[in-house]
Amino acid sequence: MPTITSLEVIDLRFPTSLHADGSDAMNKDADYSAAYAVVHTDAPDAAGAPLVGHGLTFTIGRGNDIVCMAARELGQRIVGHDVDALLDDMGRTYRSFGDDSQMRWLGPEKGVVHLALSAVMNALWDMAGRRVGKPVWRLLAEMTPEQLVDIADLRYLADVLPRERALEILQGAELGKPERIAKLEASGYPAYTTAAGWLGYSDEKMLRLIAEQERLGFTAVKLKVGASLDDDIRRCRLAREAIGPDRPLMIDANQMWDVPTAIEWVNALQEFDLRWIEEPTSPDDILGHREIRDAVAPIGVATGEHCHNRVMFKQFMAAGAMDFCQLDAGRLASLNEILAVLLLAAQFEVPVCPHAGGVGLCEMVQHASMLDYVAVSGSYAGRITEYVDNLHEHFVHPVRVAGGRYQVTGERGYNTEMHAESIAEFRFPDGRYWSGVR
């Protein structure tokens, strides 16, 4: 019987704060970090190499060690277990982690424990793809609607998305699936860039990067806002002049405002024809988002990167408080919960535009977007996925973009394996960078 032999969790931190990469009004000194889980087995993968799984969740520095501790605690539940039994029924495997009521009590389904579960389950999904030699999005897209429903975490959603309705959505998407796969492989998935928009960048750097990203094919740009209205007016004007009148321009306040301030601030920027305001207030304030949405239309409201779980997405969508669903592949507890959110979004006709501003998030969310297009929504309408151009060099199979679009990944697994050299350099606190041994 092939078994899980061990699980290691590594605290990785990258000094992105040195150059203001990742800076916004709320988070001025982010060091992009990952609680990085590696699951080892005594089984071979599809190519005959040792079968392993690499997964991660994203943080921005201090506290990453706490997430790592929780991931180690959760991961011990699967050591010694049958590999095939775990991977053949990923719905049951996912649900089994909820059987530990003491760990669940620390959440439930939110915060450190949920982030830790994401890292461990993401590693298992990577392993599932490697075992059969397929990228994870393709592994899932080729499943039957019945298999996908069994994987999706639909607990607490039956009032708006009963299992029968979820199955109906997936069955409806079966029509045209081969053609959508072919289209995806030929042209890729639409993306927008945040690379130029970090709040700590000078106007000159912002404009230089907008021009560079345009040469890469990106026609949509997002800017961070929220520290100074005068600065935001100037930066939005410069960006709009740079990209022209017809290309999408979005802004992101990263939870900086209360509701009245958000309404006043965003309405002061109406002249720049913005597609959305992202996270205008507390990510937990569903009614506040609804009030903002009503007051700033036609600018849409985008949120979701800090939604704890699928239940919060249910409430946002049912309340009409969200125009764009920005799920996060490190905060939700893996593809089991992501699939549930994709189904909710299809039910409420909310476009899914995943958040990807963090190490490894682009690598993972491409799979969620491709799965949504091929097997759930069947549409590109209103959908565009974030792309951030940093830290991809640390991944064995980084994302590929061309013409402003994510290109289909053919690599087996979840694109989450990091280079051994990167781990040795940026492991915290004893890696070469952090220990000063260069």
N, C-alpha and C positions, 0 to 999 in steps of 0.2 A: 504493500500500500504506500503510494507516494505521500509524503507528509511535509507539513510546514516545520522546518527545523529550527528557525530562529527569526527574530525580528529585531532590527536595530533602528534607532531613531537618532538623527543627527541634527544638531542646532547649527544652521547655516545663516550667516549674516553678511550682507554686502554693503559697503560704505557709500550708498547712493547720496547721503546727505552732503557729501563733500562738494558736489556740483549742483545742489538743489534739485536733482532728479527726484520726482515724486512729491515735490513741494506743493502745498495748497494752503488755503486760509486756516484750516484746522490743524494740519500736520506739516509743520515747518522743517522738521529735521528727520525725515523718515530714512531709516536704513533698511531697505527691503530685505526680508528674512524669510526663511522657510523651515518649518518643522518637517524634516525629510525622512520618510519611513522606507526601509528596504526589507522586504519579506523574502527569506531564503527557503528553498525546498531541496529535497533530494531527488527531484524529478527532472526530466529533460523538457525543453521547450520544443516548438515546432521545427526548429533547425538543429536540434540535438544538443544544444548548449544547456548549461544548468538553468532551470526555470527560476526566475526571480521576478519580483514586482517592486516598482519604484513609485512612491506617491508622496504628495506634499500638501501642506496648507500654508497660507501666506500670512505673515505678520509684518510689522514695521520696526522691529528692534527689541527693546527691553520687554521681557515677558515671553519671548519665544521659547525660553528654557522651560517655562511652566507648561506650555502646550506640548513640548517634547515629553515631559514627564507623564502627562495624561495619555499621550499616544502610546508610550511604553506600557502603561498600565492596561490600556484597552487591548493592545496587541498581544499580550500574554494569553488572551482568551483563545487565540487560534493556533498557538504553537503546539505541535504534536497532532494537529488535526489532519484529516485526509484532504489532500489538495483537490482531488476530483469532486468530492462531496461539497466542498466549499464553493468551487467555481462553477459546478453544474447547476447550482441553485443559489444565485447571488441575491435573490430576494430573501430567501431564508437566512442566508449568511448575514445580510444587513440587519434583519430583524433580530437576529440572535444577540447583537450587541445591546439591544434594548432590554434584554433579559436581566442584565446586571443592574438591579434597582438601586444599589448604592452609588454606582457611577452616574446613573441616570438622574439621581437626586441632585447632583451637582449642577445639572443643567436647568431643567430638563430640555434637551434639544436646543441648546443655545450656549454661547460663551465658549470657554476653553475646552470643555468636553466635546462639544459638537465640532469644533475645529480639529481636535485630535482624531475624532472618528473619521472626518474627511480625509486626513492624511493616510490612515490605515486602510480605509475602503478604496481610496484612489490607488494605493499600491496593489490591492487585490484586483481592481479592474485592469490595471496595467498588466498584471500577471495573466488575467483571463485572455487578453488580446494576444499576448506573447505565446500562450499555450497553443492557440490555433493559428498563429501567424498572420493576424489581421489587426489593422488599426481599430481602436475601440469603437469609433463611430460606425464603422462598417460592420463590426461584430453585432452591434445592437440593431442597426438598420436592416440586417438580414434576418432578424428574428421575426416570428409571427406576432400579430397583435396580442394574442393570448399570452405569449411568453413575455412581451413587454409589460403588459398589465401586471403580471406576477412580480416583475422586478420593481415597478414603481411603488413608492411609499405613499399610499393613498389614505393612510390613517388620518382621521379627523377632517376629511375632505368630503364625506359622503353627502353633506347637505347641499353642496354646490357641484360636486363631481362624483356621483356614484360610479362604482366599478363599471356598470353597464354603459354609462355614457363615455367613460374613458376608452373602453373597448370600441365603441362606435366611432370615436374620433380616429383611433388607430386603424380601424378597418377602412374608414373613408380615405385615409392616406395611402392605402395600398395601390389605388388606381394611379398609374403614372409614376410609380416609384423607380422603375428601371430608367425611365427617361430623365428623371431628376438626378439620379446618380450620374448618368452620362453628362448632363449639363454641368453638374458640380465639378466633375473631373475635368471638364473642358475649360471652364471659366472661373472656378473658385467661388468663394463666398465674400460678399461685400464687407468692407472694413472702413473704419475711420481712424484718424490718428490723434493721439494726445501728446505726441512727442514734442510738439512745439509749445504746449500750453501750460507748462508748470509755472506756478505763481512766482517762484524765485528767479525766473529767467528775465533778463533785460529785454527791452523792446527789440533791440538789434538782434539778439539771439533768437527771440520768438520769430521774427520775420525771416531770418536766415533759415531756420528749421522748417517754417511753412513752405518756403521755396524748395528746400531739399525734399520734403515729403511729397510735394506736388510732382517733382520729377520721378518719384517712385510710384506715382499714379493715384495718390490719395486725394480725393476731391471733397472730403468732409473733415472738419477740424473741430476740436474741442479745447476750450480754454478754462483754466481754473479762475475762479472769481471769489469775491467776498471779503477782502481785506480793506479795500478802499473803493468807494463808488467812482470817484474821479479817475482813479487808475483803471478801473474796469471799463468805463466809457472810452477812455483813450485806447486801451488795448483792443477792445471789440471793434472800434472804428478802424484801427490799423489792420486788424485781421480781416475785417470785411473788405476793406480796400484791396488787400493783398489777394484774396481768393475770388473776388468779384461778387456780383449780386445774386448769382443763381446757385452757388454751392452751399451745402449745409454748414451752418456754424452753430455749435452747442456750447453751453456753459455749465460749470460744475461748482457748487458752493461747498461741497463736503460738509453739510450739516451746520453751517456757520450761523444761520439766522434763526430768530423766532419768526412766527407766522406773519405778523404785521410788517416786519422789516423785509422779509422775503418778497412780499407783495409789492412794497414800495420800490425795492431795489430792482427787481426784475422788470417792473413796468417802466423804470427809468432807462432800460436797455431795449425797449420794444423796437426802436428805430433800426436795430441791426438784424431784424428778421431771423430770430433765433429759432432753431428747431425744438430745443428743450432746455429746461433748467433741471439740473441733476442734483439730487439730495439737497433741496433748499432749506430743510429744517431737520429736526431730530428724526432719525430713521424709524423710530417707533411711533411717530405721531401720524396715524392714519387720517384722522379727521383734519389735522393741520394741512396735510398734503392735499386733501380734497378741497379745502378752502383756498389754498394757493392756486390749485388748478383752475378753479372757477374764476379767480381774480386776474390771472395773467394770460388766459387764452387770447390769441391762438398759440402762444408758446406752450408746448407740452411739458408735462412733469415726468421725469425719469427717476427711478429709484430702484433699490433692491440689493445693492452690494453689501449692505449691512442688515438685510432682513435675516433674522435668526434661522428661519426654517420655512417650510412650505405653508404652514398655517398663517404666517404673516402675509405671505403672498396672496393667499386666499382672501384675507380680509382687505388688503389693498385693492385687489381687483373687484371684489364684490361691492366695495364702497365707492367705486369709480374714482379712486384716488391716484391712479397710476396710468400714464399714457404709454410708457415704455418700460418693459420689464428687464431690469439689469441684474440677473442672477449672477452669483459668484461661485466658481467651481471649487474654491477653497473654503468658503463659509458654509455652503450647503453640504450635507453629509454624503457626498459622492453622487454618481450618476443615478442612483436609486431615487434620491430626492430631487435631483435636477429633472429627471423624467416626469416626476409628478408636477413640477412647476411648469414644464413645457405643456403638459396637458391642461393645466389650469389656464395658461395663457391662451391656448387654442379655444378653450371653452368660452372665455371672456373676450376673445378677439383682441388681445393685447400683443403687439409685436415684441418679440424677445430680442434684446440688444445687450448681450452679456458684458459685464464689467471685466476688464483684463489689465487694470493698472497695478501690476505686481509681479514678482518673480514667479515664473511658471504658469501664470494664469492664461496668457495667450496660448501656451502649449496645450492647455486643457480645454479652454472654452471653444476652441475651433471644433472640437469633437461635439460639444453640446449644440453649437449652431448648425453643424452639418447634419446631426441627428434630427434636429427640429425640422429642417428643410426637407429632408428625405422621407422621414417616417411619421411626423406629427402634424405640423402646419401645412407642409407642402408648398410653402410660399416664401418669397423674398420680400414681399410687400411690407414697407415700413421697417425692415430689419437691416441692421448694420452693426457689426461687432467691433469692439474697441481693439486697437492695436497700439502697443507701446514699444518703442524701439530701444529696449535695453535689457541686458543680462541674458539674451538668448545664446550668447557664445558659451555659456556654461552647460548647455544641454547637448546630449549626444545627437538627438534628432530635433533641432529647433524648428519653430514654425518657418514656413516659407511664404513670403508675400510677393505678389507681382501685379502690376496694374491696379494697385490699391485694393487687392483682394487676397484673402487667405487661400493658398493653394492646397489642394487635397493632399493629406498626408498618406503615404503608402507604407510608412513604417509600422511594424506590429506594436501593439500596446498603446499607451496613453501619452507618448512623447515626454515623459516625466523623468527619464534617467539623466542624471548629471555626470559630467566628467569626473573621474577620480582626482584629477589635478585640481579642479575647482573645489572639490570637497576638502582636499588637503590644504588649500590656500585659505578658505573662508569658513572653515569649521570654527565655532565659537566655544570657548575662548582660546583654544590651543592651536588653531590653524596658523599657518605662517604669517598671514596678514595681521591677525589680531594679537599674536604673541610677539610680533616684531622680528621674527626670524625670517628673513627674506633671502 
